[in-house]
Amino acid sequence: MNVVTVHLPPLRERRSDIPVLVHHFLDRYAKGSQIQVTAAAMKSLLHYDWPGTFASWRIARACGDLGDGKIIDVADLPPAIRSSRRLGS
């Protein structure tokens, strides 16, 4: 049996995928809730280094900490992602 190897670069090399993944996870885990992501929160997500192989899980977790349930802002993101914005701003 032949094995097909698919190389998928880490998320830190595909930052343009981050907004797509954020909206995918919002649609999946908060379907119908009309939750918005502030520009500042998206900027924090884009500046984060996304170490390791579970980057999409971390995005899902970030989307799960929804603050007031209507808007995701920087304060709603995990501490590591919030602090990366300060370092990369």
Backbone as JSON, one array per atom type, in Angstrom:
{
  "sequence": "MNVVTVHLPPLRERRSDIPVLVHHFLDRYAKGSQIQVTAAAMKSLLHYDWPGTFASWRIARACGDLGDGKIIDVADLPPAIRSSRRLGS",
  "N": [[0.84, -1.17, 0.0], [0.61, 2.15, -0.9], [1.73, 5.15, 0.61], [0.57, 8.37, 1.08], [2.07, 11.42, 1.48], [1.31, 14.41, 2.93], [2.28, 17.64, 3.06], [1.76, 20.1, 5.33], [2.21, 23.32, 6.01], [3.16, 24.98, 9.1], [0.8, 26.91, 11.03], [1.78, 29.44, 11.63], [3.13, 30.06, 9.36], [1.15, 30.43, 7.59], [-0.53, 32.67, 7.93], [-2.63, 34.0, 6.72], [-4.68, 32.19, 6.79], [-5.76, 32.34, 9.29], [-8.0, 34.19, 9.91], [-10.0, 32.86, 8.46], [-10.09, 30.36, 9.75], [-10.85, 31.19, 12.33], [-13.46, 32.14, 11.86], [-14.59, 29.79, 10.91], [-14.5, 28.14, 13.23], [-16.12, 29.65, 14.91], [-18.55, 29.44, 13.54], [-18.89, 26.72, 13.83], [-18.86, 26.14, 16.64], [-20.4, 28.08, 17.83], [-22.79, 28.38, 16.52], [-25.16, 30.32, 14.77], [-25.05, 32.43, 16.52], [-24.14, 34.98, 15.89], [-21.7, 36.14, 16.63], [-19.14, 38.54, 16.83], [-15.76, 39.4, 15.92], [-13.45, 41.57, 17.2], [-11.38, 44.04, 15.58], [-8.99, 44.44, 16.93], [-8.74, 42.07, 18.42], [-8.51, 40.22, 16.33], [-6.11, 41.1, 15.27], [-4.38, 40.45, 17.35], [-4.55, 37.66, 17.24], [-3.41, 37.27, 14.73], [-0.79, 38.14, 15.18], [0.22, 36.32, 16.97], [2.53, 33.61, 17.62], [1.88, 30.92, 17.18], [2.93, 28.27, 18.14], [3.88, 24.78, 17.98], [1.74, 21.94, 17.09], [-0.96, 22.1, 17.37], [-2.43, 24.3, 16.56], [-4.91, 25.06, 15.41], [-6.66, 24.08, 17.3], [-6.11, 25.77, 19.41], [-7.1, 28.15, 18.38], [-9.8, 27.48, 18.34], [-10.21, 27.24, 21.08], [-9.71, 29.87, 21.85], [-11.87, 31.08, 20.62], [-13.83, 29.98, 22.12], [-13.83, 31.2, 24.6], [-15.8, 33.44, 25.17], [-16.43, 35.95, 26.28], [-18.86, 38.35, 26.52], [-20.53, 36.93, 24.9], [-21.27, 38.02, 22.49], [-19.35, 39.59, 21.31], [-15.97, 39.09, 20.55], [-13.17, 40.17, 22.08], [-9.85, 41.47, 22.69], [-9.38, 41.0, 25.44], [-10.79, 38.67, 25.84], [-9.3, 36.65, 24.8], [-6.91, 33.92, 25.17], [-4.26, 34.28, 27.64], [-1.58, 34.04, 26.55], [-1.9, 34.68, 23.87], [-2.92, 37.26, 24.05], [-0.68, 38.59, 25.17], [1.15, 38.37, 23.1], [0.37, 40.26, 21.3], [1.14, 42.65, 22.48], [3.9, 42.33, 22.31], [4.29, 42.2, 19.57], [3.2, 44.52, 18.5]],
  "CA": [[0.0, 0.0, 0.0], [1.36, 3.4, -0.95], [1.36, 6.17, 1.59], [0.66, 9.72, 0.54], [2.49, 12.39, 2.47], [0.84, 15.76, 2.67], [2.98, 18.62, 3.9], [0.96, 21.27, 5.68], [3.06, 24.24, 6.78], [2.55, 25.43, 10.35], [-0.1, 28.06, 10.92], [2.56, 30.68, 11.67], [3.55, 30.32, 7.98], [-0.08, 30.59, 6.8], [-1.33, 33.61, 8.72], [-3.86, 34.38, 6.0], [-5.71, 31.21, 7.13], [-6.27, 32.56, 10.65], [-9.38, 34.68, 9.93], [-10.89, 31.79, 7.94], [-10.25, 29.39, 10.82], [-11.64, 31.81, 13.41], [-14.88, 32.14, 11.47], [-15.02, 28.38, 10.85], [-14.78, 27.66, 14.58], [-17.31, 30.35, 15.42], [-19.71, 28.8, 12.91], [-19.04, 25.36, 14.34], [-19.1, 26.04, 18.09], [-21.35, 29.1, 18.28], [-23.67, 28.5, 15.36], [-26.33, 31.16, 14.9], [-24.92, 33.41, 17.61], [-23.8, 36.3, 15.36], [-20.55, 36.67, 17.38], [-18.19, 39.33, 16.04], [-14.4, 39.47, 16.42], [-12.97, 42.93, 17.0], [-10.14, 44.17, 14.8], [-7.88, 44.28, 17.86], [-8.62, 40.64, 18.73], [-7.97, 39.55, 15.14], [-4.7, 41.5, 15.18], [-3.67, 39.62, 18.33], [-4.48, 36.31, 16.68], [-2.48, 37.29, 13.6], [0.57, 38.35, 15.68], [0.65, 35.19, 17.8], [3.49, 32.77, 16.91], [1.27, 29.61, 16.93], [3.89, 27.17, 18.27], [3.34, 23.43, 18.08], [0.92, 21.41, 16.02], [-2.38, 22.18, 17.7], [-2.79, 25.71, 16.39], [-6.35, 25.25, 15.19], [-7.32, 23.85, 18.59], [-5.97, 26.99, 20.19], [-8.06, 29.11, 17.85], [-11.11, 27.05, 18.83], [-10.27, 27.61, 22.5], [-9.84, 31.32, 21.91], [-13.25, 31.41, 20.25], [-14.72, 29.46, 23.15], [-13.85, 32.13, 25.73], [-16.5, 34.45, 24.39], [-16.78, 37.2, 26.96], [-20.3, 38.58, 26.69], [-21.28, 36.09, 23.97], [-21.61, 38.73, 21.26], [-18.14, 40.17, 20.73], [-14.69, 38.6, 21.06], [-12.18, 41.24, 22.1], [-8.53, 41.02, 23.15], [-9.5, 40.51, 26.82], [-11.41, 37.34, 25.82], [-8.35, 35.69, 24.27], [-6.0, 33.35, 26.17], [-3.18, 35.2, 28.0], [-0.42, 33.97, 25.65], [-2.24, 35.39, 22.63], [-2.99, 38.69, 24.41], [0.66, 39.14, 25.39], [1.87, 38.43, 21.82], [0.01, 41.53, 20.65], [2.01, 43.69, 23.05], [5.25, 42.12, 21.81], [4.35, 42.39, 18.12], [2.47, 45.69, 18.03]],
  "C": [[0.9, 1.25, 0.0], [0.83, 4.37, 0.09], [1.57, 7.53, 0.95], [1.03, 10.66, 1.69], [2.0, 13.76, 2.04], [1.57, 16.7, 3.63], [2.07, 19.83, 4.09], [1.83, 22.18, 6.54], [2.37, 24.66, 8.07], [1.74, 26.7, 10.14], [0.67, 29.38, 10.92], [3.11, 31.04, 10.28], [2.35, 30.52, 7.05], [-1.03, 31.54, 7.52], [-2.62, 34.03, 8.03], [-5.0, 33.39, 6.27], [-6.38, 31.5, 8.47], [-7.69, 33.13, 10.65], [-10.39, 33.63, 9.45], [-11.15, 30.76, 9.04], [-11.08, 29.94, 11.98], [-13.12, 31.75, 13.07], [-15.43, 30.72, 11.33], [-15.39, 27.88, 12.24], [-15.96, 28.39, 15.22], [-18.58, 29.73, 14.83], [-19.96, 27.41, 13.5], [-19.48, 25.32, 15.8], [-20.08, 27.08, 18.62], [-22.32, 29.41, 17.15], [-24.89, 29.37, 15.67], [-26.21, 32.26, 15.94], [-24.53, 34.8, 17.15], [-22.64, 36.95, 16.12], [-19.6, 37.37, 16.42], [-16.81, 39.29, 16.72], [-13.91, 40.88, 16.16], [-11.68, 42.91, 16.19], [-8.92, 43.96, 15.7], [-7.66, 42.81, 18.22], [-8.04, 39.89, 17.53], [-6.5, 39.88, 14.97], [-3.86, 40.67, 16.16], [-3.5, 38.2, 17.82], [-3.46, 36.23, 15.54], [-1.03, 37.45, 14.05], [1.1, 37.18, 16.49], [1.52, 34.25, 16.98], [2.95, 31.38, 16.56], [2.28, 28.48, 16.97], [3.17, 25.82, 18.31], [2.41, 23.07, 16.94], [-0.58, 21.52, 16.27], [-2.9, 23.61, 17.57], [-4.29, 25.89, 16.22], [-7.14, 24.99, 16.47], [-7.24, 25.1, 19.46], [-6.9, 28.08, 19.7], [-9.46, 28.77, 18.36], [-11.27, 27.43, 20.29], [-10.44, 29.11, 22.66], [-11.27, 31.74, 21.59], [-14.24, 30.93, 21.3], [-14.83, 30.36, 24.37], [-14.49, 33.43, 25.24], [-16.9, 35.73, 25.12], [-18.28, 37.34, 27.14], [-21.15, 37.76, 25.72], [-21.66, 36.76, 22.68], [-20.38, 39.25, 20.53], [-16.93, 39.5, 21.37], [-13.71, 39.75, 20.93], [-10.88, 40.67, 22.67], [-8.62, 40.41, 24.54], [-10.1, 39.11, 26.88], [-10.45, 36.26, 25.34], [-7.48, 35.12, 25.39], [-4.82, 34.3, 26.43], [-1.99, 35.19, 27.03], [-0.68, 34.74, 24.36], [-2.34, 36.89, 22.91], [-1.6, 39.3, 24.52], [1.45, 39.22, 24.08], [1.55, 39.71, 21.09], [0.89, 42.65, 21.18], [3.42, 43.56, 22.49], [5.36, 42.47, 20.33], [3.71, 43.66, 17.62], [3.32, 46.72, 17.42]]
}
